[in-house]
Amino acid sequence: MGTIHVSTEHGGILLLTFTGEVADTADIASFKNDIATVAKSVKNLNLTQGNKIKVLIDITNFTATYVSEAVDALVELAREDKELVEKTAVFGGSTKVRVIGDTIIMLSGRKNIKFFENKTEAVEWLNS
């Protein structure tokens, strides 16, 4: 089962760490609960900082198959957070997870999400 851990990095960057696996519909209920936590964290940090926030997503230890309900939930999250997030950097992950991520980006209409090989590159872009 996949999980999303939420924390804050230096400089007020919201860090989302995806771990485990989302492989079938049995994993969806827990995954949607995690997404609700993420949505709340984005809103709270936005209110605390008083401006659009930066989000860093670590998918280094995350695997997934294309589960439409999970993709739909992430697309909805990206759409809802569009006005609250300045930009999002994603790092790590397999080619398969990145392809799923590209699909989420396209379906959400977000133009401020990019993939990077490692955390250093991702943070550099967020802070540029």
N, CA, C and O atoms as a Tinker XYZ file with bonds, in Angstrom:
   512  protein
     1  N      0.844000   -1.177000    0.000000    73     2
     2  CA     0.000000    0.000000    0.000000    64     1     3
     3  C      0.890000    1.241000    0.000000    63     2     4     5
     4  O      1.894000    1.296000    0.710000    81     3
     5  N      0.515000    2.222000   -0.793000    73     3     6
     6  CA     1.262000    3.461000   -0.870000    64     5     7
     7  C      0.831000    4.453000    0.188000    63     6     8     9
     8  O     -0.333000    4.490000    0.585000    81     7
     9  N      1.778000    5.254000    0.640000    73     7    10
    10  CA     1.466000    6.305000    1.594000    64     9    11
    11  C      2.151000    7.599000    1.169000    63    10    12    13
    12  O      3.122000    7.586000    0.413000    81    11
    13  N      1.631000    8.704000    1.667000    73    11    14
    14  CA     2.217000   10.015000    1.408000    64    13    15
    15  C      2.527000   10.642000    2.765000    63    14    16    17
    16  O      1.627000   10.864000    3.575000    81    15
    17  N      3.799000   10.921000    3.005000    73    15    18
    18  CA     4.211000   11.588000    4.234000    64    17    19
    19  C      4.366000   13.073000    3.923000    63    18    20    21
    20  O      4.972000   13.436000    2.914000    81    19
    21  N      3.826000   13.929000    4.775000    73    19    22
    22  CA     3.850000   15.369000    4.569000    64    21    23
    23  C      4.747000   16.017000    5.620000    63    22    24    25
    24  O      4.602000   15.750000    6.813000    81    23
    25  N      5.675000   16.869000    5.178000    73    23    26
    26  CA     6.535000   17.621000    6.095000    64    25    27
    27  C      6.923000   18.942000    5.426000    63    26    28    29
    28  O      6.567000   19.195000    4.275000    81    27
    29  N      7.646000   19.766000    6.153000    73    27    30
    30  CA     8.080000   21.049000    5.608000    64    29    31
    31  C      9.603000   21.101000    5.600000    63    30    32    33
    32  O     10.253000   20.776000    6.594000    81    31
    33  N     10.157000   21.511000    4.478000    73    31    34
    34  CA    11.590000   21.654000    4.295000    64    33    35
    35  C     12.022000   23.080000    4.636000    63    34    36    37
    36  O     11.191000   23.975000    4.789000    81    35
    37  N     13.326000   23.271000    4.751000    73    35    38
    38  CA    13.902000   24.602000    4.958000    64    37    39
    39  C     13.386000   25.546000    3.870000    63    38    40    41
    40  O     13.319000   25.174000    2.698000    81    39
    41  N     13.034000   26.733000    4.252000    73    39    42
    42  CA    12.538000   27.719000    3.307000    64    41    43
    43  C     11.038000   27.641000    3.075000    63    42    44    45
    44  O     10.510000   28.292000    2.174000    81    43
    45  N     10.350000   26.843000    3.887000    73    43    46
    46  CA     8.903000   26.765000    3.782000    64    45    47
    47  C      8.390000   25.948000    2.616000    63    46    48    49
    48  O      7.251000   26.127000    2.184000    81    47
    49  N      9.220000   25.050000    2.100000    73    47    50
    50  CA     8.813000   24.183000    0.997000    64    49    51
    51  C      8.054000   22.988000    1.575000    63    50    52    53
    52  O      8.523000   22.341000    2.511000    81    51
    53  N      6.891000   22.702000    1.016000    73    51    54
    54  CA     6.114000   21.544000    1.449000    64    53    55
    55  C      6.692000   20.302000    0.776000    63    54    56    57
    56  O      6.743000   20.228000   -0.452000    81    55
    57  N      7.128000   19.327000    1.575000    73    55    58
    58  CA     7.697000   18.086000    1.056000    64    57    59
    59  C      6.675000   16.966000    1.172000    63    58    60    61
    60  O      6.166000   16.680000    2.256000    81    59
    61  N      6.381000   16.336000    0.036000    73    59    62
    62  CA     5.497000   15.177000   -0.003000    64    61    63
    63  C      6.343000   13.981000   -0.401000    63    62    64    65
    64  O      6.927000   13.960000   -1.485000    81    63
    65  N      6.408000   12.985000    0.475000    73    63    66
    66  CA     7.199000   11.797000    0.205000    64    65    67
    67  C      6.266000   10.621000   -0.040000    63    66    68    69
    68  O      5.605000   10.135000    0.878000    81    67
    69  N      6.220000   10.173000   -1.281000    73    67    70
    70  CA     5.395000    9.028000   -1.670000    64    69    71
    71  C      6.230000    7.766000   -1.478000    63    70    72    73
    72  O      7.347000    7.675000   -1.989000    81    71
    73  N      5.692000    6.789000   -0.741000    73    71    74
    74  CA     6.393000    5.521000   -0.550000    64    73    75
    75  C      5.434000    4.365000   -0.788000    63    74    76    77
    76  O      4.214000    4.532000   -0.769000    81    75
    77  N      6.005000    3.203000   -1.011000    73    75    78
    78  CA     5.186000    2.016000   -1.204000    64    77    79
    79  C      4.662000    1.915000   -2.615000    63    78    80    81
    80  O      5.323000    2.317000   -3.573000    81    79
    81  N      3.459000    1.368000   -2.731000    73    79    82
    82  CA     2.904000    1.078000   -4.039000    64    81    83
    83  C      1.387000    1.279000   -4.051000    63    82    84    85
    84  O      0.693000    0.943000   -3.091000    81    83
    85  N      0.897000    1.828000   -5.145000    73    83    86
    86  CA    -0.538000    1.839000   -5.413000    64    85    87
    87  C     -0.710000    0.934000   -6.624000    63    86    88    89
    88  O     -0.370000    1.303000   -7.749000    81    87
    89  N     -1.240000   -0.249000   -6.375000    73    87    90
    90  CA    -1.297000   -1.254000   -7.434000    64    89    91
    91  C     -2.707000   -1.616000   -7.868000    63    90    92    93
    92  O     -2.912000   -2.084000   -8.988000    81    91
    93  N     -3.680000   -1.405000   -6.992000    73    91    94
    94  CA    -5.048000   -1.762000   -7.365000    64    93    95
    95  C     -6.040000   -0.958000   -6.532000    63    94    96    97
    96  O     -5.648000   -0.159000   -5.682000    81    95
    97  N     -7.306000   -1.175000   -6.781000    73    95    98
    98  CA    -8.341000   -0.386000   -6.122000    64    97    99
    99  C     -8.399000   -0.612000   -4.614000    63    98   100   101
   100  O     -8.990000    0.195000   -3.896000    81    99
   101  N     -7.798000   -1.692000   -4.123000    73    99   102
   102  CA    -7.782000   -1.935000   -2.678000    64   101   103
   103  C     -6.956000   -0.876000   -1.945000    63   102   104   105
   104  O     -7.172000   -0.637000   -0.757000    81   103
   105  N     -6.018000   -0.246000   -2.642000    73   103   106
   106  CA    -5.149000    0.763000   -2.037000    64   105   107
   107  C     -5.758000    2.163000   -2.053000    63   106   108   109
   108  O     -5.213000    3.078000   -1.435000    81   107
   109  N     -6.877000    2.341000   -2.749000    73   107   110
   110  CA    -7.412000    3.673000   -3.020000    64   109   111
   111  C     -7.919000    4.408000   -1.786000    63   110   112   113
   112  O     -7.642000    5.599000   -1.645000    81   111
   113  N     -8.639000    3.760000   -0.897000    73   111   114
   114  CA    -9.218000    4.458000    0.268000    64   113   115
   115  C     -8.122000    5.122000    1.097000    63   114   116   117
   116  O     -8.238000    6.294000    1.455000    81   115
   117  N     -7.078000    4.391000    1.397000    73   115   118
   118  CA    -5.972000    4.939000    2.177000    64   117   119
   119  C     -5.274000    6.062000    1.405000    63   118   120   121
   120  O     -4.915000    7.089000    1.981000    81   119
   121  N     -5.086000    5.859000    0.103000    73   119   122
   122  CA    -4.423000    6.855000   -0.730000    64   121   123
   123  C     -5.226000    8.155000   -0.774000    63   122   124   125
   124  O     -4.654000    9.243000   -0.703000    81   123
   125  N     -6.545000    8.042000   -0.891000    73   123   126
   126  CA    -7.399000    9.239000   -0.904000    64   125   127
   127  C     -7.353000    9.969000    0.434000    63   126   128   129
   128  O     -7.413000   11.198000    0.462000    81   127
   129  N     -7.247000    9.240000    1.539000    73   127   130
   130  CA    -7.087000    9.882000    2.851000    64   129   131
   131  C     -5.793000   10.679000    2.900000    63   130   132   133
   132  O     -5.764000   11.800000    3.409000    81   131
   133  N     -4.717000   10.092000    2.365000    73   131   134
   134  CA    -3.441000   10.806000    2.311000    64   133   135
   135  C     -3.544000   12.056000    1.448000    63   134   136   137
   136  O     -2.987000   13.098000    1.791000    81   135
   137  N     -4.253000   11.955000    0.331000    73   135   138
   138  CA    -4.420000   13.106000   -0.553000    64   137   139
   139  C     -5.208000   14.213000    0.154000    63   138   140   141
   140  O     -4.907000   15.393000   -0.028000    81   139
   141  N     -6.197000   13.853000    0.945000    73   139   142
   142  CA    -6.949000   14.851000    1.720000    64   141   143
   143  C     -6.029000   15.558000    2.705000    63   142   144   145
   144  O     -6.151000   16.765000    2.913000    81   143
   145  N     -5.108000   14.815000    3.311000    73   143   146
   146  CA    -4.124000   15.406000    4.230000    64   145   147
   147  C     -3.218000   16.377000    3.471000    63   146   148   149
   148  O     -2.909000   17.461000    3.966000    81   147
   149  N     -2.801000   15.988000    2.285000    73   147   150
   150  CA    -1.966000   16.861000    1.461000    64   149   151
   151  C     -2.715000   18.147000    1.128000    63   150   152   153
   152  O     -2.157000   19.236000    1.259000    81   151
   153  N     -3.963000   18.034000    0.701000    73   151   154
   154  CA    -4.762000   19.217000    0.344000    64   153   155
   155  C     -4.867000   20.178000    1.524000    63   154   156   157
   156  O     -4.731000   21.390000    1.362000    81   155
   157  N     -5.107000   19.633000    2.694000    73   155   158
   158  CA    -5.207000   20.457000    3.903000    64   157   159
   159  C     -3.868000   21.123000    4.214000    63   158   160   161
   160  O     -3.829000   22.292000    4.598000    81   159
   161  N     -2.782000   20.390000    4.051000    73   159   162
   162  CA    -1.446000   20.930000    4.321000    64   161   163
   163  C     -1.099000   22.058000    3.355000    63   162   164   165
   164  O     -0.504000   23.057000    3.759000    81   163
   165  N     -1.467000   21.908000    2.084000    73   163   166
   166  CA    -1.221000   22.955000    1.086000    64   165   167
   167  C     -1.978000   24.219000    1.482000    63   166   168   169
   168  O     -1.411000   25.312000    1.477000    81   167
   169  N     -3.247000   24.073000    1.823000    73   167   170
   170  CA    -4.057000   25.232000    2.214000    64   169   171
   171  C     -3.508000   25.897000    3.471000    63   170   172   173
   172  O     -3.419000   27.123000    3.534000    81   171
   173  N     -3.141000   25.102000    4.466000    73   171   174
   174  CA    -2.616000   25.659000    5.719000    64   173   175
   175  C     -1.299000   26.397000    5.511000    63   174   176   177
   176  O     -1.111000   27.486000    6.054000    81   175
   177  N     -0.384000   25.820000    4.731000    73   175   178
   178  CA     0.901000   26.477000    4.495000    64   177   179
   179  C      0.706000   27.745000    3.678000    63   178   180   181
   180  O      1.382000   28.746000    3.917000    81   179
   181  N     -0.207000   27.712000    2.720000    73   179   182
   182  CA    -0.516000   28.896000    1.931000    64   181   183
   183  C     -1.023000   30.023000    2.837000    63   182   184   185
   184  O     -0.609000   31.174000    2.700000    81   183
   185  N     -1.911000   29.683000    3.750000    73   183   186
   186  CA    -2.440000   30.684000    4.690000    64   185   187
   187  C     -1.350000   31.209000    5.616000    63   186   188   189
   188  O     -1.275000   32.409000    5.880000    81   187
   189  N     -0.511000   30.309000    6.105000    73   187   190
   190  CA     0.574000   30.694000    7.017000    64   189   191
   191  C      1.571000   31.613000    6.332000    63   190   192   193
   192  O      1.996000   32.617000    6.903000    81   191
   193  N      1.948000   31.263000    5.092000    73   191   194
   194  CA     2.948000   32.059000    4.375000    64   193   195
   195  C      2.345000   33.300000    3.728000    63   194   196   197
   196  O      3.053000   34.272000    3.465000    81   195
   197  N      1.050000   33.270000    3.473000    73   195   198
   198  CA     0.390000   34.425000    2.876000    64   197   199
   199  C      0.641000   34.585000    1.387000    63   198   200   201
   200  O      0.348000   35.635000    0.814000    81   199
   201  N      1.178000   33.559000    0.762000    73   199   202
   202  CA     1.393000   33.603000   -0.683000    64   201   203
   203  C      1.466000   32.185000   -1.235000    63   202   204   205
   204  O      1.382000   31.210000   -0.488000    81   203
   205  N      1.625000   32.082000   -2.567000    73   203   206
   206  CA     1.713000   30.769000   -3.188000    64   205   207
   207  C      2.921000   30.009000   -2.635000    63   206   208   209
   208  O      3.968000   30.595000   -2.363000    81   207
   209  N      2.756000   28.719000   -2.479000    73   207   210
   210  CA     3.815000   27.911000   -1.887000    64   209   211
   211  C      4.560000   27.103000   -2.941000    63   210   212   213
   212  O      4.129000   26.989000   -4.089000    81   211
   213  N      5.685000   26.548000   -2.520000    73   211   214
   214  CA     6.476000   25.650000   -3.358000    64   213   215
   215  C      6.326000   24.245000   -2.794000    63   214   216   217
   216  O      6.343000   24.037000   -1.581000    81   215
   217  N      6.176000   23.276000   -3.710000    73   215   218
   218  CA     5.977000   21.888000   -3.303000    64   217   219
   219  C      7.077000   21.027000   -3.913000    63   218   220   221
   220  O      7.389000   21.139000   -5.099000    81   219
   221  N      7.655000   20.174000   -3.087000    73   219   222
   222  CA     8.680000   19.229000   -3.494000    64   221   223
   223  C      8.116000   17.828000   -3.280000    63   222   224   225
   224  O      7.656000   17.503000   -2.185000    81   223
   225  N      8.148000   16.999000   -4.321000    73   223   226
   226  CA     7.599000   15.647000   -4.225000    64   225   227
   227  C      8.692000   14.625000   -4.475000    63   226   228   229
   228  O      9.344000   14.631000   -5.519000    81   227
   229  N      8.880000   13.748000   -3.501000    73   227   230
   230  CA     9.874000   12.671000   -3.583000    64   229   231
   231  C      9.152000   11.372000   -3.942000    63   230   232   233
   232  O      8.366000   10.850000   -3.151000    81   231
   233  N      9.426000   10.855000   -5.144000    73   231   234
   234  CA     8.834000    9.587000   -5.567000    64   233   235
   235  C      9.914000    8.501000   -5.713000    63   234   236   237
   236  O      9.718000    7.505000   -6.410000    81   235
   237  N     11.044000    8.711000   -5.048000    73   235   238
   238  CA    12.168000    7.785000   -5.136000    64   237   239
   239  C     11.778000    6.364000   -4.735000    63   238   240   241
   240  O     12.193000    5.403000   -5.383000    81   239
   241  N     10.988000    6.226000   -3.680000    73   239   242
   242  CA    10.623000    4.904000   -3.157000    64   241   243
   243  C      9.144000    4.593000   -3.377000    63   242   244   245
   244  O      8.490000    3.991000   -2.525000    81   243
   245  N      8.629000    5.010000   -4.528000    73   243   246
   246  CA     7.221000    4.823000   -4.846000    64   245   247
   247  C      7.100000    4.072000   -6.161000    63   246   248   249
   248  O      7.787000    4.383000   -7.134000    81   247
   249  N      6.227000    3.089000   -6.179000    73   247   250
   250  CA     5.924000    2.384000   -7.420000    64   249   251
   251  C      4.413000    2.395000   -7.601000    63   250   252   253
   252  O      3.653000    2.452000   -6.634000    81   251
   253  N      4.001000    2.340000   -8.844000    73   251   254
   254  CA     2.564000    2.392000   -9.097000    64   253   255
   255  C      2.260000    1.764000  -10.441000    63   254   256   257
   256  O      3.089000    1.753000  -11.351000    81   255
   257  N      1.068000    1.250000  -10.537000    73   255   258
   258  CA     0.511000    0.882000  -11.818000    64   257   259
   259  C     -0.580000    1.911000  -12.088000    63   258   260   261
   260  O     -0.957000    2.667000  -11.193000    81   259
   261  N     -1.077000    1.942000  -13.296000    73   259   262
   262  CA    -2.086000    2.943000  -13.623000    64   261   263
   263  C     -3.423000    2.505000  -13.026000    63   262   264   265
   264  O     -4.123000    1.655000  -13.577000    81   263
   265  N     -3.752000    3.107000  -11.890000    73   263   266
   266  CA    -5.034000    2.870000  -11.235000    64   265   267
   267  C     -5.842000    4.151000  -11.441000    63   266   268   269
   268  O     -5.521000    5.193000  -10.869000    81   267
   269  N     -6.884000    4.068000  -12.256000    73   267   270
   270  CA    -7.591000    5.282000  -12.680000    64   269   271
   271  C     -8.115000    6.105000  -11.508000    63   270   272   273
   272  O     -8.098000    7.335000  -11.573000    81   271
   273  N     -8.576000    5.467000  -10.448000    73   271   274
   274  CA    -9.088000    6.220000   -9.297000    64   273   275
   275  C     -7.978000    7.028000   -8.618000    63   274   276   277
   276  O     -8.219000    8.142000   -8.153000    81   275
   277  N     -6.785000    6.480000   -8.561000    73   275   278
   278  CA    -5.649000    7.198000   -7.962000    64   277   279
   279  C     -5.257000    8.381000   -8.851000    63   278   280   281
   280  O     -4.999000    9.478000   -8.356000    81   279
   281  N     -5.214000    8.151000  -10.149000    73   279   282
   282  CA    -4.890000    9.229000  -11.089000    64   281   283
   283  C     -5.939000   10.327000  -10.997000    63   282   284   285
   284  O     -5.595000   11.507000  -10.942000    81   283
   285  N     -7.213000    9.953000  -10.978000    73   283   286
   286  CA    -8.293000   10.944000  -10.863000    64   285   287
   287  C     -8.149000   11.774000   -9.597000    63   286   288   289
   288  O     -8.336000   12.990000   -9.631000    81   287
   289  N     -7.818000   11.129000   -8.478000    73   287   290
   290  CA    -7.668000   11.839000   -7.207000    64   289   291
   291  C     -6.503000   12.819000   -7.264000    63   290   292   293
   292  O     -6.606000   13.930000   -6.744000    81   291
   293  N     -5.398000   12.426000   -7.887000    73   291   294
   294  CA    -4.237000   13.317000   -7.996000    64   293   295
   295  C     -4.494000   14.462000   -8.978000    63   294   296   297
   296  O     -4.024000   15.579000   -8.764000    81   295
   297  N     -5.232000   14.191000  -10.043000    73   295   298
   298  CA    -5.604000   15.259000  -10.981000    64   297   299
   299  C     -6.462000   16.293000  -10.264000    63   298   300   301
   300  O     -6.245000   17.496000  -10.412000    81   299
   301  N     -7.426000   15.832000   -9.497000    73   299   302
   302  CA    -8.302000   16.736000   -8.752000    64   301   303
   303  C     -7.505000   17.573000   -7.755000    63   302   304   305
   304  O     -7.746000   18.772000   -7.617000    81   303
   305  N     -6.567000   16.951000   -7.067000    73   303   306
   306  CA    -5.709000   17.675000   -6.122000    64   305   307
   307  C     -4.913000   18.757000   -6.854000    63   306   308   309
   308  O     -4.842000   19.894000   -6.390000    81   307
   309  N     -4.319000   18.410000   -7.991000    73   307   310
   310  CA    -3.533000   19.381000   -8.757000    64   309   311
   311  C     -4.396000   20.541000   -9.237000    63   310   312   313
   312  O     -3.949000   21.688000   -9.243000    81   311
   313  N     -5.611000   20.254000   -9.633000    73   311   314
   314  CA    -6.523000   21.319000  -10.065000    64   313   315
   315  C     -6.908000   22.222000   -8.895000    63   314   316   317
   316  O     -6.889000   23.447000   -9.021000    81   315
   317  N     -7.257000   21.620000   -7.761000    73   315   318
   318  CA    -7.673000   22.399000   -6.585000    64   317   319
   319  C     -6.556000   23.292000   -6.066000    63   318   320   321
   320  O     -6.809000   24.404000   -5.604000    81   319
   321  N     -5.323000   22.807000   -6.142000    73   319   322
   322  CA    -4.185000   23.538000   -5.588000    64   321   323
   323  C     -3.555000   24.523000   -6.564000    63   322   324   325
   324  O     -2.600000   25.219000   -6.217000    81   323
   325  N     -4.079000   24.583000   -7.770000    73   323   326
   326  CA    -3.478000   25.396000   -8.833000    64   325   327
   327  C     -3.226000   26.839000   -8.404000    63   326   328   329
   328  O     -2.167000   27.395000   -8.697000    81   327
   329  N     -4.170000   27.438000   -7.727000    73   327   330
   330  CA    -4.039000   28.844000   -7.321000    64   329   331
   331  C     -3.231000   29.020000   -6.031000    63   330   332   333
   332  O     -2.912000   30.147000   -5.655000    81   331
   333  N     -2.902000   27.933000   -5.360000    73   331   334
   334  CA    -2.185000   28.002000   -4.079000    64   333   335
   335  C     -0.702000   27.680000   -4.210000    63   334   336   337
   336  O      0.082000   27.967000   -3.305000    81   335
   337  N     -0.317000   27.082000   -5.341000    73   335   338
   338  CA     1.047000   26.586000   -5.508000    64   337   339
   339  C      1.766000   27.361000   -6.608000    63   338   340   341
   340  O      1.285000   27.455000   -7.737000    81   339
   341  N      2.927000   27.916000   -6.258000    73   339   342
   342  CA     3.755000   28.627000   -7.237000    64   341   343
   343  C      4.336000   27.640000   -8.244000    63   342   344   345
   344  O      4.202000   27.819000   -9.455000    81   343
   345  N      4.984000   26.596000   -7.727000    73   343   346
   346  CA     5.507000   25.552000   -8.595000    64   345   347
   347  C      5.782000   24.292000   -7.791000    63   346   348   349
   348  O      5.950000   24.324000   -6.572000    81   347
   349  N      5.821000   23.179000   -8.519000    73   347   350
   350  CA     6.016000   21.867000   -7.918000    64   349   351
   351  C      7.158000   21.165000   -8.635000    63   350   352   353
   352  O      7.175000   21.086000   -9.863000    81   351
   353  N      8.116000   20.652000   -7.860000    73   351   354
   354  CA     9.231000   19.877000   -8.401000    64   353   355
   355  C      9.113000   18.450000   -7.886000    63   354   356   357
   356  O      8.915000   18.215000   -6.694000    81   355
   357  N      9.238000   17.504000   -8.810000    73   355   358
   358  CA     9.140000   16.084000   -8.483000    64   357   359
   359  C     10.490000   15.450000   -8.794000    63   358   360   361
   360  O     11.070000   15.707000   -9.849000    81   359
   361  N     10.994000   14.616000   -7.876000    73   359   362
   362  CA    12.264000   13.958000   -8.165000    64   361   363
   363  C     12.208000   12.475000   -7.847000    63   362   364   365
   364  O     11.407000   12.003000   -7.041000    81   363
   365  N     13.125000   11.750000   -8.541000    73   363   366
   366  CA    13.196000   10.305000   -8.366000    64   365   367
   367  C     12.152000    9.620000   -9.214000    63   366   368   369
   368  O     11.551000   10.221000  -10.104000    81   367
   369  N     11.947000    8.353000   -8.921000    73   367   370
   370  CA    10.881000    7.603000   -9.575000    64   369   371
   371  C     11.298000    6.920000  -10.859000    63   370   372   373
   372  O     12.221000    7.346000  -11.554000    81   371
   373  N     10.596000    5.862000  -11.144000    73   371   374
   374  CA    10.840000    5.097000  -12.364000    64   373   375
   375  C     10.222000    5.810000  -13.564000    63   374   376   377
   376  O      9.431000    6.742000  -13.420000    81   375
   377  N     10.604000    5.346000  -14.741000    73   375   378
   378  CA    10.021000    5.887000  -15.967000    64   377   379
   379  C      8.509000    5.700000  -15.955000    63   378   380   381
   380  O      7.773000    6.592000  -16.376000    81   379
   381  N      8.044000    4.563000  -15.482000    73   379   382
   382  CA     6.608000    4.270000  -15.441000    64   381   383
   383  C      5.859000    5.264000  -14.548000    63   382   384   385
   384  O      4.804000    5.769000  -14.931000    81   383
   385  N      6.400000    5.544000  -13.364000    73   383   386
   386  CA     5.759000    6.491000  -12.453000    64   385   387
   387  C      5.780000    7.903000  -13.057000    63   386   388   389
   388  O      4.828000    8.665000  -12.886000    81   387
   389  N      6.849000    8.244000  -13.752000    73   387   390
   390  CA     6.930000    9.556000  -14.385000    64   389   391
   391  C      5.921000    9.709000  -15.520000    63   390   392   393
   392  O      5.363000   10.789000  -15.712000    81   391
   393  N      5.687000    8.644000  -16.264000    73   391   394
   394  CA     4.683000    8.685000  -17.334000    64   393   395
   395  C      3.300000    8.921000  -16.731000    63   394   396   397
   396  O      2.516000    9.713000  -17.253000    81   395
   397  N      3.008000    8.232000  -15.637000    73   395   398
   398  CA     1.742000    8.463000  -14.942000    64   397   399
   399  C      1.684000    9.917000  -14.457000    63   398   400   401
   400  O      0.643000   10.566000  -14.552000    81   399
   401  N      2.802000   10.418000  -13.939000    73   399   402
   402  CA     2.869000   11.810000  -13.497000    64   401   403
   403  C      2.628000   12.794000  -14.628000    63   402   404   405
   404  O      1.924000   13.789000  -14.451000    81   403
   405  N      3.212000   12.521000  -15.795000    73   403   406
   406  CA     2.977000   13.381000  -16.962000    64   405   407
   407  C      1.502000   13.408000  -17.340000    63   406   408   409
   408  O      0.976000   14.449000  -17.733000    81   407
   409  N      0.841000   12.273000  -17.221000    73   407   410
   410  CA    -0.597000   12.195000  -17.501000    64   409   411
   411  C     -1.369000   13.076000  -16.522000    63   410   412   413
   412  O     -2.280000   13.801000  -16.922000    81   411
   413  N     -1.008000   13.016000  -15.251000    73   411   414
   414  CA    -1.668000   13.834000  -14.222000    64   413   415
   415  C     -1.465000   15.319000  -14.518000    63   414   416   417
   416  O     -2.401000   16.111000  -14.413000    81   415
   417  N     -0.252000   15.688000  -14.884000    73   415   418
   418  CA     0.048000   17.087000  -15.202000    64   417   419
   419  C     -0.816000   17.554000  -16.377000    63   418   420   421
   420  O     -1.428000   18.620000  -16.322000    81   419
   421  N     -0.856000   16.750000  -17.432000    73   419   422
   422  CA    -1.624000   17.117000  -18.617000    64   421   423
   423  C     -3.110000   17.260000  -18.294000    63   422   424   425
   424  O     -3.741000   18.239000  -18.695000    81   423
   425  N     -3.671000   16.291000  -17.571000    73   423   426
   426  CA    -5.099000   16.317000  -17.263000    64   425   427
   427  C     -5.480000   17.447000  -16.299000    63   426   428   429
   428  O     -6.613000   17.929000  -16.317000    81   427
   429  N     -4.538000   17.861000  -15.467000    73   427   430
   430  CA    -4.834000   18.911000  -14.485000    64   429   431
   431  C     -4.706000   20.317000  -15.069000    63   430   432   433
   432  O     -5.227000   21.278000  -14.502000    81   431
   433  N     -4.014000   20.435000  -16.200000    73   431   434
   434  CA    -3.805000   21.750000  -16.788000    64   433   435
   435  C     -2.707000   22.552000  -16.107000    63   434   436   437
   436  O     -2.543000   23.740000  -16.384000    81   435
   437  N     -1.957000   21.914000  -15.223000    73   435   438
   438  CA    -0.861000   22.607000  -14.527000    64   437   439
   439  C      0.360000   22.711000  -15.437000    63   438   440   441
   440  O      0.749000   21.740000  -16.087000    81   439
   441  N      0.951000   23.889000  -15.475000    73   439   442
   442  CA     2.135000   24.113000  -16.299000    64   441   443
   443  C      3.370000   24.370000  -15.428000    63   442   444   445
   444  O      4.459000   24.630000  -15.939000    81   443
   445  N      3.182000   24.293000  -14.111000    73   443   446
   446  CA     4.264000   24.627000  -13.188000    64   445   447
   447  C      4.760000   23.418000  -12.392000    63   446   448   449
   448  O      5.175000   23.548000  -11.241000    81   447
   449  N      4.712000   22.243000  -13.021000    73   447   450
   450  CA     5.205000   21.017000  -12.396000    64   449   451
   451  C      6.286000   20.441000  -13.303000    63   450   452   453
   452  O      6.067000   20.271000  -14.502000    81   451
   453  N      7.463000   20.137000  -12.729000    73   451   454
   454  CA     8.563000   19.569000  -13.517000    64   453   455
   455  C      9.178000   18.399000  -12.769000    63   454   456   457
   456  O      9.136000   18.330000  -11.541000    81   455
   457  N      9.756000   17.470000  -13.547000    73   455   458
   458  CA    10.443000   16.306000  -13.003000    64   457   459
   459  C     11.952000   16.510000  -13.031000    63   458   460   461
   460  O     12.494000   17.123000  -13.951000    81   459
   461  N     12.624000   15.983000  -11.997000    73   459   462
   462  CA    14.073000   16.066000  -11.888000    64   461   463
   463  C     14.636000   14.724000  -11.445000    63   462   464   465
   464  O     13.935000   13.904000  -10.851000    81   463
   465  N     15.908000   14.516000  -11.742000    73   463   466
   466  CA    16.559000   13.263000  -11.367000    64   465   467
   467  C     16.786000   13.161000   -9.864000    63   466   468   469
   468  O     16.659000   12.084000   -9.282000    81   467
   469  N     17.127000   14.299000   -9.233000    73   467   470
   470  CA    17.468000   14.244000   -7.813000    64   469   471
   471  C     16.941000   15.469000   -7.064000    63   470   472   473
   472  O     16.480000   16.438000   -7.667000    81   471
   473  N     17.022000   15.396000   -5.750000    73   471   474
   474  CA    16.494000   16.445000   -4.884000    64   473   475
   475  C     17.217000   17.772000   -5.088000    63   474   476   477
   476  O     16.586000   18.829000   -5.087000    81   475
   477  N     18.529000   17.722000   -5.261000    73   475   478
   478  CA    19.302000   18.956000   -5.419000    64   477   479
   479  C     18.813000   19.764000   -6.614000    63   478   480   481
   480  O     18.575000   20.966000   -6.497000    81   479
   481  N     18.660000   19.103000   -7.773000    73   479   482
   482  CA    18.164000   19.789000   -8.972000    64   481   483
   483  C     16.754000   20.329000   -8.754000    63   482   484   485
   484  O     16.436000   21.442000   -9.175000    81   483
   485  N     15.911000   19.534000   -8.095000    73   483   486
   486  CA    14.522000   19.937000   -7.860000    64   485   487
   487  C     14.452000   21.190000   -6.984000    63   486   488   489
   488  O     13.712000   22.126000   -7.289000    81   487
   489  N     15.220000   21.203000   -5.904000    73   487   490
   490  CA    15.211000   22.351000   -4.990000    64   489   491
   491  C     15.797000   23.584000   -5.669000    63   490   492   493
   492  O     15.299000   24.693000   -5.474000    81   491
   493  N     16.846000   23.402000   -6.462000    73   491   494
   494  CA    17.434000   24.534000   -7.196000    64   493   495
   495  C     16.376000   25.191000   -8.093000    63   494   496   497
   496  O     16.268000   26.416000   -8.137000    81   495
   497  N     15.603000   24.372000   -8.802000    73   495   498
   498  CA    14.559000   24.909000   -9.680000    64   497   499
   499  C     13.465000   25.607000   -8.870000    63   498   500   501
   500  O     12.993000   26.676000   -9.254000    81   499
   501  N     13.065000   25.005000   -7.754000    73   499   502
   502  CA    12.030000   25.634000   -6.916000    64   501   503
   503  C     12.466000   27.009000   -6.453000    63   502   504   505
   504  O     11.662000   27.940000   -6.402000    81   503
   505  N     13.729000   27.133000   -6.116000    73   503   506
   506  CA    14.241000   28.396000   -5.569000    64   505   507
   507  C     14.723000   29.367000   -6.630000    63   506   508   509
   508  O     15.187000   30.456000   -6.293000    81   507
   509  N     14.626000   29.005000   -7.909000    73   507   510
   510  CA    15.099000   29.893000   -8.978000    64   509   511
   511  C     14.044000   30.931000   -9.331000    63   510   512
   512  O     14.267000   31.763000  -10.211000    81   511
